[in-house]
Amino acid sequence: MKQKSPGKFLFQSLLLVILLVCLALKGFSSSIELIAFVALLFLSVVGLVAYRTYGEKMLFVVFSLFVLDVVVLWLPSNSLYFTLLLVSLLGLWVSMPSSRKCKEEECCEPVSSPPPQKVVDGKVVEAKPEAKAEPSKKTTFSPGKYVASKRSNVYHEPKCEWAKKIQKDRRVWFASREEALNKGYKKHDCVK
């Protein structure tokens, strides 16, 4: 998961404080304005507290509501709170959720095959460059039929979405299900 920037969090917090203080100092001429202020305050606090999970998206909604609130306050009184509108729009822009999807080369570790291995008499050994393979031993090159993480106890087929997320240095390869079971791993739902 992508780490959230602490600088961005502090900047958004500062913008929220500025907006809330300015709206509070303006005063509330009706109960609707007071209710809107309390709702914005509540949503802002929830967004900041839950920032690491869903809070950043919630702050986008909060800044959108601030823009709406400033525009609605402007219409009846014919006095535009231009600074508040700019701060609201800046907060809206900073908190805008990114629309780009995960591209393999950007944020996901690409899946690459492990160093070549060979199966000799039923055992997997690392393949070494040889001039000729011995004719008496059956040799097949393969990274293995199943893969697991060193930090897990579940093995997968290499085409499984979970297998693709295992970091290269944490991969453990197995030639057979029996080998994985003997080493204490259990099968994932992707293994048929």
KANOR-V715704 format. One record per run of one state. SS is the DSSP state (2 for helix, 1 for strand, 0 for the rest). FROM is the first residue (numbers start at 0). LEN is the number of residues. If there is no record, write none. Layout:
# KANOR-V715704
ss:SS from:FROM len:LEN
ss:SS from:FROM len:LEN
This chain:
# KANOR-V715704
ss:0 from:0 len:5
ss:2 from:5 len:21
ss:0 from:26 len:4
ss:2 from:30 len:19
ss:0 from:49 len:1
ss:2 from:50 len:27
ss:0 from:77 len:4
ss:2 from:81 len:13
ss:0 from:94 len:22
ss:1 from:116 len:4
ss:0 from:120 len:2
ss:1 from:122 len:4
ss:0 from:126 len:14
ss:1 from:140 len:1
ss:0 from:141 len:4
ss:1 from:145 len:4
ss:0 from:149 len:4
ss:1 from:153 len:4
ss:0 from:157 len:3
ss:2 from:160 len:4
ss:0 from:164 len:3
ss:2 from:167 len:3
ss:1 from:170 len:4
ss:0 from:174 len:2
ss:2 from:176 len:6
ss:0 from:182 len:3
ss:1 from:185 len:2
ss:0 from:187 len:5
